[in-house]
Amino acid sequence: MISDLVELRFAGDNDLNFVRHSWLRSLHSYGHGQKALTNEFFFKGHSKLVNKCLERSFCLIANPNDMENIIVGYIVWEQGANNTLVHYIYTKSDYRNMGLGRYLIDTIQGDKEIIATARGMRFRDYIYNPYLLIEGIDDGESDNKKESDTNSSGNNSSISSRTSIS
């Protein structure tokens, strides 16, 4: 089981450069339509979007047990009163098809409906709304990063700053 191989923790300042870089490189490499933009234009514009999103969102990091400095995956999301807004999920290639992405989603979802702002194969079963990447979630009672302690995520207070979740 993937939960036996990794532990989950909230991202710290040292993790955010990796998160930004991998998110932007992935969007650039696999995005639809972005290849038509110049690199300078793409990275300047999307860096602003990613940074704005990270300022108001939670980021949960997956790392191998007892190897906190190695990131093998992450999920970036906002928690609303009625929905969980997933902006991005990343899994390193060696950890793909092992259930890490599903494990990250299951950890943060609780009983709320998922809305995805990124389109990908694994998001087929979820509502897709890319515009919420810009504005974020506002369903009346959001529990996002700006308004909440980063050691809890609304219905997922079992996630501490460093924990192994099984």
Beta strands, then each sheet from edge to edge (+ up, - down):
strand 1: 6-10
strand 2: 58-64
strand 3: 73-79
strand 4: 83-91
strand 5: 113-116
strand 6: 127-128
sheet 1: 1+ 2- 3+ 4- 5- 6-
end
